[in-house]
């Protein structure tokens, strides 16, 4: 079906509008979220499963719709072309009714009283329930456009979550992916008077590079590309018309409420706003801005990031398997020196830090009975983590011994 759309597009008569330079046409970016989510743009945010993409996007959308700041960044009401809250259409293919529970979590977290909640979103946040909606099919796209014109004509942001549920073609095929990007652009152009943007939520691939899944035509076609990686770090991969915003560490908190029987019920996850002042209150090198770090501490941070990435990729490829990670040091030393340059003593220092459970953003590592065997526990097995033990192997006796001396993690092998 998508191939028919592509062929139809090629049959249309070309249009050429000859123009010259006009200084009156110089426009600067305006923002739904300052320096992060532009107006009049197509946007893709991607990441691995269970990274929190949908919670993050919903948190942004609610901030835009209510005029609240997001992560201390101004939203449309202060940084848009038209200074007012934005209207949002959020189309969720998987469990759309769960949005009501997640929105309640957001309202609780932002201390919005129950009697104000419905009115606060009634005319600016829409959750259409759709079936078999494939926006790369012209008839489906036109039907959606007519529906938005009828219910939310001044829309500022249209969200599709996840991307794969709204395309008829193959996400690995460049032509099919281009059809999807063209559909996103048509939506943005149709509601251009509102400075509307269109966002899709997508999954990353299984490769170690962790790029977005499917054809690179998506990366080339959208104006803005964001990654939420497994360490809960939001990165701007592409920003066509502005400088890239620095990485943002995302912290989630599970919102709960007390049920009628007194039991605790989970509403969903909300994004925790950064604390003021902006200078971090922790001395963990991984959370400090790079410009404020001494060279040795920057090296430690890079070593730790590399270890977390390798461990996360390992767990992602085999989510139901427990791994002994004490012997990873040899394979890490084969990486480029720019990624990993660490003594064995510092390696074990970082492992001990990860194993103590303080680093919630990294992989889950346990160290049963203070043994020298560290165990990597994938997300799927975390509930039984306290009972897990690394399975002895024929080569366990040959595992490298952990150094007795407690070495500073800033130590390097130079």
N, C-alpha and C positions, 0 to 999 in steps of 0.2 A: 504493500500500500504506500509506504514512504517513497519507494522508487518511482511510483506513478506521480507523486507530488513533485519529485525532483525533475522528472521529464516534462511535466506540465510547466514548471518554472522556466525551463529552457526554451519552450515554445512561445513565450511571451515576447512582444515587441520590445526591443531595448529603448530606454529613455535616456537622453543625454542633456543635461542642463549646464550649458557653458557659463562659467563664472570666473571672475577675476578677484583679486585681493580687495577686501572691504574691511577697513578697521572697525566698522560698526558691528561686525560679526564676531568680534573677539569676546568669548564668554569664558568665565572661570567656573570650575566645578562648584556645584552646591550639593548638599549632603542630606541623606536620610539619617545616617550616623556619621558624625564629623570625621573626615579623613579616612573613613572605612567603607561606608556604603553610599555610593553616589546616587544622585537623582538621574533620571533619564538614562538608565543603564541596564545592561543584562549582567547578572551576577550568578556565580556558582560557588557554593561552599561544600567542601567534601571532607571525608575523613573515614576512619575505620568503623566497623560496627560497634555500637555501644560506647562511642566516644562522647556522646551528648550533643550531637549536631542539632537534633530536633528541639531539645530543650534550649539550646543556645539561640537558634533562629526564632523560636517563640518568644524568648526573653527580649530579643531585639525588637520584634514586631510589636509587642505590647508597649515597650518604651516609646516607639515611634507613634503608636496610636493614641497614647495618653499624654504625650508631650513630656515624658520623664527623660532624664539623661540615661545613657547606657554606659556602664563602666566609667563614669565621670566624663564621658564624651557627650557633647550636645547632640540633639536629634533635630528632626525637620523643623520643629517649632522655633529653633534658634539659628539653624544653619541651612535651612531649605530656601529655595527661591521665594516661595511664599511662606511666610513665618506663621505656621499654624501646625497643629498635630496632623499626622498623616493617616489616611484611611487605608486599611489593610484587608486583602482577601487572602486567606490562608487555606490552600487546598491540600489536604492531607489524605493520601490514598490508604494508609494503613491505620485503622482505628481512629477515624476522625472524632468520634464521640469522646475519646480520651482527652481531647483538647480542653474540654470543660473542666475536668479535674485539674489539669496542669495550669489552666488560667487561675483557678481558685488558689493553687499553691502560690502563684505569682502575686495575687491580690493579698493573701495572708502575709507574705514576705514583705510587701510594701505597705502593710498596715492600712489598707483601704477597707473601710467599714462595709459589712455585708449589704447594708441598705443602699449603698452607692454603686455597687459593682455592675449591676445590669445596665443602668443608665450610662455609666462611664464608657461602655463599649457598644451599646446598642446600635449606634449609628456610624461607627467607625471601624468595627472589626467583624468580619463576616467569615463563616465557616461553611462553605457549600459542601453538601454531601453529593459526591459524583460517583458514577459507575461507567466504566468503559470510555472515559474521556481521554482521548489521545490528541494532543494539541498539534502534532505534525500532520493531522488530517484536516484539510481546509474546512470541511463541514463542521467538525467538532470545535475547531478554533472559532469559527464564526458564531456558533451557538454560545460558546463561553463569553465572547465579546458582547453579544446581545444581553446575556444575563448580567454581566457586570454593569453595562450601561443602565439596566433597569434597576438594579439593587444598590450599586455603589459607583455612581457615575464619576465621582471625584476621587477615584482610587489613586493611592500613592505607591503602593507596593503589592505585587501579586507574587505569592509563594507557591511553588509546587514541591511536594515532599512525599516520596523521593522521585528523582528525575525519571528513573527507568519505568515507573508506573504510568507515565504520561506520554510515552513515545511508542509508535507502532513498529518502528524499524529496529535495526540492530545497533546497539550503542557502540559496537566495535567498528561499524562501517562509517566511513567519513561522510558519504553522501547522506545517509540517514541522520547522522548527528547534525549536519548542516541544516537539514530540514527542521530539526528541533530548534536550533539557534535562530533560524529565520522566523519561526513561530513566536519565539520569545521577543524578537525585535518588533514583529508586527504588533504584539500586545503593547509594548512600550510606546510605539509610534501612534497607535490608536488613541492612547490616553496621554499623549504628549502634553496637552494643555495642562495636565495635573502634575507634570514632571515625574511621571510614573516610572518605576523600575520593576524589573521582573527577576526573581531569584529562584534557582533550583537547588535542591539539596541532593547530594550525590555521594556515592561510596568511593573509597580509595581501592586501588588494586592490591593484590597479594604480594607484589614484588617488594623488595627491600626499599626501593625508591619511594614507595607509598604515594605515587601520583594518583590522580583521579582515574577511575576505571574507564576503559573504553577508548574511543578514538581521540586523538589529539586535536581534532577539529573543534571540540568543545573548548579546550584551552585557548585555541586561536580565535574562536568566535566571540566569547564573552568579553566584556570590558573589565570585569573584576573577578578575580579568582582567589578564594580564601581556603585555607586548610586548617582544620581542627584535628591535630594529631593525637595519637594515643596517650601523650603526656599532658593533654588538655592545654596545649599551647596553640593559640590562634595566630596564624601567620598569613600575611598578605603575599600571595605568590605573584599576582599580577594586578596592576592598577594602571589602566591605559592612560588616563588623563591627569594623573597626579602622582606625587611621591608616595612610596609605600609607607604605611604606618608601621611603627615598630611592633614586634611581637607582643601579644597580650596573653599573660597567664590566666587561664580561666579556672575559677574555683566554683564547684557546685555544692549545694547543700540540699538535703532531702527535707522537704516540708511535710509535716504530718499534722493530723488533727485527731481529736478524741471522738470515737464513734459513740453511738447511742448506748452500747453495752459497756462503755468504758475502755474499749480496746483502742490501741494506737493504729491508725490507718495512714499509709503513705499516699500523699497527694501527687508528688512528683518532685523533680529537681528544679531548683532555681539557681541563677547565677549570683554569686556573692560579690557585692561591689567592693572595690579596693578600699583600703583604709587610708585615712589622712593622718599625717602628711604623706606625701608621695614617697619619701625615703623609707625603704623597707625596715620593718622592726626586727627582722630576723637576720642572722649572720650567715645563713646558708648561701654559699656562693652561687648555687643554681638559680636563686631568685633575685640576685643583684643585677642591675644594668651593667652591660659589658664595659662601658666607658669608665665605671668607677672601680674596676678591679685591677689589682696588681697582676703582672704577667704570670706569676706562679699560680695565683688563684684562678686566672682565666684558663690556664692549662687544666687545672683540677676540674673546673666546670665543664670544659670540653670532654675530658675523660669520662666524667659522670654521664653527660648527655649521650656519648657514644655507647657506653655500657647499657644505659636504659633503652636506647634505640635497638641495639642488637638483641637484648633480652625480650623486648616487646615484639620484635619481628619473629623471634623464635616461638614465642607463645602463640602468636597469631596464626602461624603456619600449622601448628598442631595444638588446637585449643583444648584437647582432652588428655594431654600428656604432661606428666610431671618431669622436669628436667633437673639434673644435677649441674649446677653452674660453677662449681669450684674450679673446673678445669677449662673454663672459657679463656683464661688468660693467654694461652699460647695462640689461639685463633685471633684474639684481639691484637696481639703484637704484630700480626701480619698486615694489619690495616695501615694506611698511610700515617706517617708521623703527625700530620696536621690534625688527624682525627683521634689518635690515641698514642700517648707517650707517658707511660706510667710504670713505676716499679711494682713488683709483686706485692710488697708490703702496703703500698697505697691502694692497690687493687682490692686487697682484702679489707682495708679500711672502708672503702666505698661500699663493698658488699655488706659489711656489718651495718653500715648506715641504712642501706636499703632494707636489710632484714629486720631492723628494729620497728618497722611499720610507720615511721614518721613521714616518709615521703609518699603521700597518697597518690601523687600524679604518676609515679613510676610503676614498674611491674611489681607484683606481690611476691616477695621472697621470704621464706622461713628458714630457720636454722635450728632444727630439732635438738633439744637437750644440749645446746652450746657445742655441738659437734663441729668438726671442720668441714662438713658437707652442707653446702647451701643449696636450697631447693627452690626452683622457679615454679610458681603455681599460676596457671592461666586463669582468666576470669571465670570460666565455666566451673572451676573446682574450688573457688575461694571459700565457699560455705563449709567445706570440710577441711580447710587448710590446717587447723590446729592438730588434726589427727594424721596428717600426711607425714610420711617418712621417705626419704630418698631410698629407692630400691638398691640394695647392694649389687655391684657389678663385678665381673671377673677382674676388672682393672682398678677396683676401688683402692686397693692398697698402693697403687702407683700414683694416686692423685697427689698433686703438689701439696706439701705441708704448708699450713698457714704460718707465716712468720710469727715468732713469739713476741718480738718487740712491737709495741703499739706505735706505728709510724704515722706522722702527720700526713694527711691526704694531699697536702700541697707539694709533697716530695715528688721529684721527677728523676728520670734516669740519665740526665745529662751529667 
